[in-house]
Amino acid sequence: MTRTSLVLGGLARSLARSLARSLATFPAALLASCAASPCLASPLVAPAESAILLPWGDAVIAVAQSVTAFLVPLAITAATAAIARIAGPLRVLVTTALVERLVRNVGDYAINAVAGAVRGRVLSVPVGSVVIARAVQRALDQAPSWLIAAAGGTEGLAEKVFRSLPLDAEATAGNTLALALDALQAGRELGSPA
């Protein structure tokens, strides 16, 4: 080794040491110089004017309106279909209940209106015929025509009243119900049984 290479090797080592020392102190020096710099006196955050604002609330509202515009008609359609599905059986149920109520009310009226008929007692054939005729006539006079039609017309209503009354064992549709229907069709004045 020559003297020149020794000198250059020592110089390189000394340069490397000083460079390492300066690099170790460089971040601290940089930080100190930046803190003292007047250009950094303002905050590190950019001003609000230059910030990019994303209107995500408007986007959420637009999406919600789109979803609502799609789902509300579907919900209305589903509700309408459910009502349509329930309406038929519900109509039958209500109509049946109204017919039964009509039969009970006109039967009670006729028992009170006919002489010889007592509530809770068995009715004879002639008294039963008059009670049936009076009950059907009361229904024809007072009930709406759609309810009479739902009860089966005059004959259907008379059959329902016949089945609802406590009649003698000898009372049949032929000897009791037929007499009541004949009296209704003839339009006779329904009085007391003979």
CORSULKA-V627314 format. One record per residue. N is the residue number from 1. RES is the residue in one letter. PHI is phi in degrees with one decimal (NA if undefined). OMEGA is omega in whole degrees, 0 to 359 (none if undefined). D_LAST is the distance of its C-alpha to the last C-alpha in Angstrom with 1 decimal. Layout:
BEGIN
N,RES,PHI,OMEGA,D_LAST
N,RES,PHI,OMEGA,D_LAST
END
This chain:
BEGIN
1,M,NA,182,159.7
2,T,-97.4,181,161.4
3,R,-65.9,181,161.6
4,T,-66.8,181,159.5
5,S,-70.1,176,156.7
6,L,-66.3,180,156.8
7,V,-67.9,180,156.7
8,L,-68.5,178,153.9
9,G,-66.0,179,151.9
10,G,-67.4,179,152.3
11,L,-66.1,180,151.4
12,A,-67.3,179,148.2
13,R,-66.6,181,147.3
14,S,-67.2,178,147.9
15,L,-67.2,179,145.9
16,A,-66.9,178,143.0
17,R,-65.8,182,143.0
18,S,-69.4,177,143.0
19,L,-67.8,178,140.3
20,A,-64.6,178,138.2
21,R,-65.3,182,138.8
22,S,-70.2,177,138.0
23,L,-69.0,178,134.8
24,A,-69.6,181,133.7
25,T,-93.3,183,134.2
26,F,-61.8,180,132.9
27,P,-61.4,179,129.2
28,A,-68.0,179,130.1
29,A,-67.7,180,132.5
30,L,-65.6,179,129.9
31,L,-64.6,179,127.3
32,A,-66.2,181,129.7
33,S,-70.1,178,130.8
34,C,-70.7,180,127.2
35,A,-67.1,181,126.2
36,A,-84.3,184,129.2
37,S,-72.7,180,128.5
38,P,-72.5,181,127.2
39,C,-72.0,179,125.1
40,L,-101.6,179,122.7
41,A,-68.6,177,122.1
42,S,-80.6,182,118.7
43,P,-64.1,182,115.9
44,L,-75.6,181,115.7
45,V,-79.9,180,112.2
46,A,-69.0,179,112.1
47,P,-61.2,184,110.9
48,A,-65.3,182,107.2
49,E,-65.8,184,107.9
50,S,-90.7,180,109.3
51,A,-74.9,178,106.5
52,I,-92.9,180,104.0
53,L,-102.6,176,100.5
54,L,-103.8,180,97.6
55,P,-78.0,183,94.3
56,W,-70.9,177,92.3
57,G,-64.0,177,89.5
58,D,-64.2,179,88.9
59,A,-66.1,179,88.9
60,V,-63.9,179,86.3
61,I,-64.1,178,84.1
62,A,-63.9,178,84.5
63,V,-65.6,179,83.6
64,A,-62.8,178,80.6
65,Q,-66.8,178,79.4
66,S,-65.3,179,79.8
67,V,-64.9,179,77.9
68,T,-64.3,179,75.1
69,A,-62.9,179,75.0
70,F,-86.3,187,74.5
71,L,-81.3,182,72.1
72,V,-62.7,176,69.7
73,P,-61.9,177,68.4
74,L,-65.2,179,68.1
75,A,-65.7,179,66.1
76,I,-65.0,178,63.8
77,T,-62.7,179,63.2
78,A,-64.4,179,62.5
79,A,-65.6,179,60.0
80,T,-65.2,178,58.3
81,A,-64.2,179,58.1
82,A,-65.8,179,56.7
83,I,-65.4,179,54.0
84,A,-64.8,180,53.2
85,R,-69.9,182,52.9
86,I,-85.6,187,50.6
87,A,-61.8,181,48.5
88,G,-61.2,178,46.6
89,P,-62.4,179,45.4
90,L,-66.8,178,44.8
91,R,-62.9,179,42.7
92,V,-62.9,180,40.5
93,L,-62.6,181,40.3
94,V,-66.8,180,39.3
95,T,-63.5,178,36.7
96,T,-62.0,179,35.1
97,A,-63.8,179,35.0
98,L,-68.5,178,33.4
99,V,-65.2,178,30.7
100,E,-61.7,178,30.0
101,R,-66.6,178,29.9
102,L,-61.3,180,27.6
103,V,-60.7,180,25.1
104,R,-64.5,183,25.4
105,N,-68.6,181,25.1
106,V,-71.8,175,22.1
107,G,-64.3,178,20.3
108,D,-63.0,178,21.3
109,Y,-60.5,184,20.2
110,A,-65.8,178,16.7
111,I,-63.4,178,16.3
112,N,-73.7,185,17.6
113,A,-86.9,185,15.4
114,V,-96.7,178,11.9
115,A,-70.1,179,10.7
116,G,94.8,178,10.7
117,A,-98.0,181,13.1
118,V,-126.1,180,16.7
119,R,-64.7,179,19.8
120,G,90.5,179,21.7
121,R,-104.0,179,19.0
122,V,-72.8,181,17.6
123,L,-96.3,177,14.2
124,S,-75.3,183,11.9
125,V,-61.9,181,11.3
126,P,-65.4,179,7.7
127,V,-68.4,179,8.9
128,G,-61.4,178,12.2
129,S,-63.7,180,11.3
130,V,-67.7,179,10.1
131,V,-62.4,180,13.1
132,I,-63.1,181,15.4
133,A,-62.5,180,14.6
134,R,-66.7,180,15.0
135,A,-65.3,180,18.2
136,V,-66.9,178,19.7
137,Q,-63.3,177,19.2
138,R,-62.1,179,20.9
139,A,-63.6,180,23.6
140,L,-63.8,180,24.2
141,D,-76.5,191,24.5
142,Q,-109.7,187,26.8
143,A,-82.7,176,28.7
144,P,-67.1,185,31.8
145,S,-64.6,180,31.7
146,W,-66.8,179,34.3
147,L,-75.3,176,32.1
148,I,-64.4,178,29.1
149,A,-64.4,178,31.6
150,A,-67.1,179,33.0
151,A,-80.7,179,29.6
152,G,103.1,181,29.5
153,G,76.2,182,27.7
154,T,-63.1,181,24.0
155,E,-67.0,180,23.6
156,G,-63.3,178,25.9
157,L,-66.0,179,24.3
158,A,-62.5,178,20.8
159,E,-64.1,180,22.6
160,K,-66.4,177,24.3
161,V,-64.5,178,21.2
162,F,-57.3,181,19.6
163,R,-71.7,183,22.9
164,S,-86.5,184,23.0
165,L,-90.2,174,19.8
166,P,-82.3,183,19.8
167,L,-107.6,176,17.4
168,D,-57.3,178,17.1
169,A,-66.2,180,20.0
170,E,-82.2,180,18.0
171,A,-76.3,177,16.6
172,T,-129.1,177,18.9
173,A,-65.4,181,19.6
174,G,-71.1,185,18.7
175,N,-99.7,181,15.2
176,T,-112.7,182,14.1
177,L,-68.2,181,16.7
178,A,-63.4,178,16.7
179,L,-63.0,179,13.0
180,A,-66.1,179,13.8
181,L,-67.4,177,17.1
182,D,-62.8,180,15.8
183,A,-64.8,179,13.5
184,L,-68.3,182,16.7
185,Q,-70.4,178,19.0
186,A,-74.0,179,17.2
187,G,71.3,179,17.2
188,R,-69.3,174,13.9
189,E,-71.3,183,13.0
190,L,-90.4,180,11.0
191,G,-112.9,179,8.7
192,S,-73.8,178,6.3
193,P,-68.6,183,3.8
194,A,-74.6,none,0.0
END
